[in-house]
Amino acid sequence: MTFDITSYVRSHLLKLKPYRSAREEYADKGREMILLDANENPYSSEINRYPDPMQSLLKERLAAWKKVAVNQIYLSNGSDEFISQIIIGCCEPGKDHIIIVPPTFGMYKVSARTYGVNVNEVPLIENFQLDVETILNNTKPESKLIFIPTPNNPTGNSFNLEDIEAVIKGFSGLVVVDEAYVEFSKIPSIISWLSKYPNLIICQTFSKAQGMAGARLGMAFAHHDIISFLNRIKSPYNINSLSIKAALKRIEEQDDVNNQVAILLSERNKIEQTLSDINFVSKCFSSDANFLLVKFDDSYLRYKQLLKYGVVVRNSSNNIGCENTLRISVGLPEENDKLISILRTME
Ligand SMILES: Cc1ncc(COP(=O)(O)O)c(C=O)c1O
C-alpha cells in the first residue's frame, strides 16, 4: 500500500527531532541497570519511575485484541488528547480547516479553535445521517481532517457504512472515525478497513463501555506512518503507569465488560419504552449507544426539574437539529428506575 504522509501533515513537524529520554535510547532491556538519568526519587513504589513512553506491553496486548500491528497503535490521554494532537499535526493555524458534521461531539471544534484552526460544518440530514455529497463538495486543499463519530454523540445513531466509505474514498485528507461507543453498537468496528484505506484513522476509548473514564486512555489505529508521526509530536510520558496497569487488567476482563454492556442495552430499551408513555416527551430518538437523545416539550424546564430531583442529564438543545432535547445516559438499573419514577411524577 503506497502512502505518502507528507501530503497529510504539517511539513515542518516531519523534520522535528522528537524528545527522547536517555533510558529509551541507551537502556539495555535485558539487564538490571542503575537508573540515574531522570532525576526521579529512587525509593521504590508503584509509581516512582517514569512510565514506558511507548507503552510497549500494553500495545502488544492491544494489537492481539484489536487485530492490528503494534506500530498501528497510538495511545493518548483520553481520545480528547488524540483529537488535539491530530489537529496540531495536520492543520496549519489560520489556513487549514477540519470538517465536522453537527450535531456532533463538541471537542473537535473546541480543539480546532484552541489552535487557531478553522472549522467547516456540514450538518447531518434526515435521520441524523451524513450528507455525503455536500461533505465532498465542500472539500478544498485546506480541508485536512473530517471527524465522524459513529455511533454519534449526541444523537446516538450509527452512520450508514456505505456513506462513511464514500467519504473516505472521496476525500484526499484524513478521515477520523471516532468509535467511542462501538462496544454498544449493533454495527461492528470498521478497524479492518485500515488495510484498504491508508487515509482512515479509527479512535476508540477506555472511557465508555470499558468503564475507565477516570484513567484517561484513548486509542488511535492507523497506517504506521501516521502513528509514527503522532509519536514524534506527543509529550513523552502521556500515559501514566497506573492507567497502563488498569488497562492491562481490563483487557483480560472482557466477559465482565460484555455483561455490563448487555445490561446497559436492555436498560436503555426499558427507559425508551417508558418514555413513550410520558406526555411531555415528544420523541425518543433510536440509539445505538449507551444514551438516549430525548425531545421534550420544554427541555430547559425539564432539565431544571430533573436537577431539583437530584438527576443530572445533558441539555443538548443548543445543537443544530436538537432543539428541546436532553441527552440521558443509561445508569445502573436502580438509577434508571428512579429516573423513570421521577419522570412519571413530574408535571
Ligand atoms: C464521540 C466521542 N469521542 C470521544 C470522547 C472522549 O473520550 P475520552 O474520554 O477518551 O477523551 C467522547 C466523550 O464523550 C465522545 O462522545
The ligand as an SDF file (V2000), in Angstrom:
LIG
                    3D

 16 16  0  0  0  0  0  0  0  0999 V2000
  -17.7210   10.6410   20.3490 C   0  0  0  0  0  0  0  0  0  0  0  0
  -16.7750   10.8560   21.4780 C   0  0  0  0  0  0  0  0  0  0  0  0
  -15.4600   10.8060   21.2400 N   0  0  0  0  0  0  0  0  0  0  0  0
  -14.5730   10.9760   22.2150 C   0  0  0  0  0  0  0  0  0  0  0  0
  -14.9770   11.2390   23.5160 C   0  0  0  0  0  0  0  0  0  0  0  0
  -13.9340   11.4990   24.5640 C   0  0  0  0  0  0  0  0  0  0  0  0
  -13.3990   10.3260   25.0150 O   0  0  0  0  0  0  0  0  0  0  0  0
  -12.2320   10.2890   26.0960 P   0  0  0  0  0  0  0  0  0  0  0  0
  -12.8720   10.1820   27.4400 O   0  0  0  0  0  0  0  0  0  0  0  0
  -11.4300    9.0920   25.7150 O   0  0  0  0  0  0  0  0  0  0  0  0
  -11.4320   11.5630   25.9640 O   0  0  0  0  0  0  0  0  0  0  0  0
  -16.3290   11.3100   23.8160 C   0  0  0  0  0  0  0  0  0  0  0  0
  -16.7750   11.6130   25.1850 C   0  0  0  0  0  0  0  0  0  0  0  0
  -17.8960   11.8970   25.4830 O   0  0  0  0  0  0  0  0  0  0  0  0
  -17.2540   11.1150   22.7700 C   0  0  0  0  0  0  0  0  0  0  0  0
  -18.5740   11.1750   22.9920 O   0  0  0  0  0  0  0  0  0  0  0  0
  1  2  1  0
  2  3  1  0
  2 15  2  0
  3  4  2  0
  4  5  1  0
  5  6  1  0
  5 12  2  0
  6  7  1  0
  7  8  1  0
  8  9  2  0
  8 10  1  0
  8 11  1  0
 12 13  1  0
 12 15  1  0
 13 14  2  0
 15 16  1  0
M  END
$$$$
